[in-house]
Amino acid sequence: MVYQYGPRATRGALYFQGLCYHESMDTKPFLKTLNDWIHASEHTVFFGGAGVSTESGVPDFRGAQGLYQSLGGAEMYLGLEFMERHPEEFYKFYREYFMMKGILPNACHEKLAEMEGKGKLQAIVTQNVDGLHQQAGSQKVFELHGNGGRFYCHRCKTPYSFDAVDQFQGAFFCTKEGCGGLVRPDIVMYGESLDPRVLEGAIFAIEQADLIIVGGSSLTVYPAAGLIHYRKRGSKLVLINLDPTPYDALADLVAHESIAKLFRELVIAR
């Protein structure tokens, strides 16, 4: 049964050219339209959120079942002031939830890397800090919130690798002679601004895009979510997220479905 276009409040629903397709129905028309738009576009950008990586085993933070809800106030651990005042507690939290091993790219990461390799994707703008896009083979990635696998000394800026920090327990301090400063992850913490160079690059990519595909993002985390407003007039906007977003009514194509599931079915011809 096909329902008329209406309030997007049901998970597993696909909105295709003004119609709603339920999860159990054939997704081929939706995927065909998306594929046609990808091939017609000269500049495509993917904007991704936490939902891109949760199927790889990366914890969700802001969702209904996320860490911020289950742990209660867990976001304080990612504050700059908390890290500086309580380095041991900070690292205990960070090592448990950000330095997990065995996390691999899923079908979404792999499909995006394939698209880039075939010249069908010009940039990825991600809110995630797990580095899975690069692990899958993507090259042009704007990491709005940094990369949790990179570290540097908060005092002297000496860089450190994931492995260098991982071989120790507790808080990690700079080993450079005469320094001893706290080594921190290269992520944007509460109380910090986005890297202006990364932000400018992401905005420029979105401004040039004929097609913007948003996946796994509720589009409620600012300033990142506000970047969608930089898209040019006439560009197409596709939203793929388990739950409704504030931007659904502005989109040309909407799916309330797993981004990895849909991208696993998406076939990109050369």
C-alpha positions in Angstrom: 0.0 0.0 0.0 1.3 3.5 -0.8 0.4 6.4 1.4 0.3 10.0 0.5 3.1 12.2 1.6 2.6 13.3 5.2 4.3 13.7 8.6 7.4 11.6 8.7 7.0 9.8 12.0 7.5 6.2 11.2 10.8 4.3 11.2 11.4 2.1 8.2 9.5 4.4 5.9 10.7 5.6 2.5 9.6 8.9 1.0 9.9 8.9 -2.7 8.7 11.7 -5.0 5.9 12.6 -2.6 4.9 9.1 -1.6 5.7 7.0 1.5 7.0 3.5 1.0 7.0 1.2 4.1 9.9 -0.9 5.1 8.5 -4.1 3.8 7.9 -2.7 0.3 10.3 -2.7 -2.6 13.0 0.0 -2.2 14.1 -0.2 -5.9 12.2 2.9 -7.0 13.9 4.9 -4.2 17.3 3.6 -4.9 16.9 4.0 -8.7 16.1 7.7 -8.2 19.0 8.2 -5.9 21.3 6.4 -8.3 20.1 8.5 -11.2 20.7 11.7 -9.2 24.2 10.6 -8.3 25.1 10.0 -11.9 23.5 13.2 -13.1 25.3 15.3 -10.4 28.7 16.9 -11.2 29.4 17.6 -7.6 28.0 15.3 -4.8 28.7 15.7 -1.1 27.9 13.3 1.7 27.1 14.7 5.1 27.2 12.0 7.8 26.4 11.7 11.5 26.6 9.1 14.3 24.2 6.8 12.5 26.8 6.1 9.8 29.1 4.4 12.4 26.8 2.8 14.9 26.4 -0.2 12.7 30.2 -0.7 13.0 29.8 -0.9 16.7 30.7 2.7 17.5 28.5 3.9 20.5 25.8 6.5 19.8 26.0 9.5 22.1 23.0 11.7 21.6 20.3 9.2 20.6 17.5 7.9 22.8 19.7 5.0 23.7 22.9 6.9 23.6 25.6 7.3 26.2 24.5 10.8 27.2 21.1 9.3 28.2 22.3 6.0 29.7 25.2 7.4 31.7 23.6 10.7 32.6 25.7 13.9 32.0 28.4 11.9 30.2 29.0 14.9 28.0 30.9 16.6 30.9 33.7 14.1 30.3 34.3 15.7 26.9 34.7 19.2 28.2 38.0 20.9 28.0 37.9 22.1 31.6 37.1 18.6 32.9 40.0 17.1 30.9 42.4 19.6 32.4 41.2 19.3 35.9 40.6 15.5 36.0 42.9 13.9 33.4 42.7 10.4 34.9 38.9 10.4 34.9 38.9 11.8 31.4 41.2 9.1 30.0 39.2 6.4 31.8 36.1 7.5 29.9 37.9 8.2 26.6 39.7 4.9 26.5 36.5 2.9 27.1 34.3 4.7 24.6 36.7 6.2 22.0 39.7 3.9 21.9 37.9 0.7 21.0 39.6 -1.9 18.8 38.3 -4.1 16.1 35.9 -1.4 14.7 35.6 -1.7 11.0 33.9 0.3 8.2 30.4 -0.9 7.2 28.6 -0.9 3.9 28.0 2.9 4.0 31.7 3.7 4.5 32.7 1.3 1.7 30.1 2.5 -0.7 31.1 6.1 -0.3 34.8 5.2 -0.9 33.7 3.3 -4.0 31.7 6.4 -5.2 34.7 8.6 -4.7 36.9 6.2 -6.6 34.5 6.3 -9.5 34.4 10.1 -9.5 30.8 10.1 -8.2 31.5 11.7 -4.8 33.6 14.9 -4.3 33.6 15.2 -0.6 32.5 13.8 2.8 31.6 16.1 5.6 31.4 14.0 8.9 30.5 14.7 12.5 32.2 11.5 13.5 35.7 11.2 15.0 36.3 7.5 14.3 38.3 7.8 11.1 36.3 4.9 9.5 35.8 6.9 6.2 39.6 7.0 5.7 39.9 3.4 6.8 37.5 2.5 4.0 39.5 4.3 1.5 37.9 7.8 1.2 40.4 10.6 0.6 38.4 13.9 0.7 37.0 13.9 4.2 36.2 17.0 6.3 36.1 15.9 10.0 34.1 18.7 11.7 34.7 17.4 15.2 38.3 16.1 14.6 39.8 12.6 14.7 39.8 10.6 17.9 42.7 8.4 16.8 45.1 11.4 16.6 46.6 13.0 19.7 48.9 15.9 20.5 50.4 17.5 23.6 48.2 20.2 25.0 51.3 22.3 25.9 53.9 21.8 23.2 51.7 20.5 20.4 53.9 17.4 19.7 51.7 14.8 17.8 51.2 11.3 19.1 49.6 8.2 17.4 46.8 6.0 18.7 49.3 3.2 19.3 51.6 5.5 21.3 48.8 6.4 23.7 47.2 3.0 23.7 50.3 1.2 25.1 49.9 3.1 28.4 47.1 3.1 31.0 45.5 6.1 32.5 46.3 9.7 31.5 49.1 10.1 29.0 51.6 12.9 29.3 54.1 14.2 26.8 57.4 12.3 26.7 59.3 15.2 25.1 62.2 16.3 27.4 61.3 19.3 29.5 57.6 19.2 28.6 55.4 16.7 30.4 52.2 18.3 29.3 48.9 16.4 29.1 48.4 14.7 25.7 44.9 15.1 24.4 42.8 13.7 21.6 42.6 15.8 18.4 38.8 16.2 18.8 36.6 19.3 19.3 35.6 19.3 22.9 32.8 21.2 24.6 34.1 24.8 25.0 36.1 24.7 21.8 35.3 26.0 18.3 35.5 24.0 15.1 38.7 24.2 13.2 38.2 27.1 10.8 40.1 25.5 8.0 38.0 22.3 8.2 34.8 24.4 8.5 35.7 26.5 5.5 36.5 23.5 3.4 33.2 21.8 4.3 31.2 25.0 3.5 32.9 25.4 0.1 32.2 21.7 -0.8 28.5 22.1 0.2 28.2 25.4 -1.7 29.4 23.7 -4.9 27.2 20.6 -4.6 24.4 19.7 -7.0 23.5 16.8 -4.7 23.8 16.5 -0.9 23.2 13.2 0.7 22.7 13.4 4.5 23.1 10.0 6.3 22.7 9.0 9.9 22.3 12.5 11.3 19.4 14.0 13.2 20.6 17.4 12.0 20.2 18.8 15.5 23.8 19.3 16.5 25.0 22.8 15.8 27.0 24.4 14.3 27.5 21.3 12.1 23.8 20.9 11.2 23.6 24.5 10.0 26.0 23.8 7.2 23.1 22.4 5.1 21.9 26.0 4.7 24.9 26.7 2.6 23.6 24.6 -0.3 22.9 26.4 -3.5 19.5 27.0 -5.0 18.4 24.1 -7.2 20.6 21.5 -5.5 18.9 18.2 -4.4 18.8 17.1 -0.8 18.5 13.5 0.2 18.0 12.5 3.9 18.5 9.0 5.2 18.1 8.6 8.9 16.3 6.2 11.2 14.2 8.9 12.8 12.6 12.1 11.4 14.8 15.2 11.2 13.9 19.0 11.3 14.9 19.1 7.6 12.6 16.4 6.3 10.2 18.9 4.8 13.0 20.6 2.9 14.3 17.4 1.3 13.7 16.0 -2.1 14.1 12.4 -1.1 13.8 10.9 2.4 14.3 7.5 3.9 13.7 6.6 7.5 16.0 3.6 7.3 19.4 2.3 8.1 22.0 4.1 5.9 24.2 0.9 5.8 21.2 -1.2 4.7 20.3 1.1 1.9 23.8 1.7 0.7 24.4 -2.1 0.7 21.7 -2.3 -2.0 22.9 0.8 -3.9 24.7 -0.2 -7.1 27.1 2.5 -8.6 28.0 1.8 -12.2 31.0 3.4 -13.7 
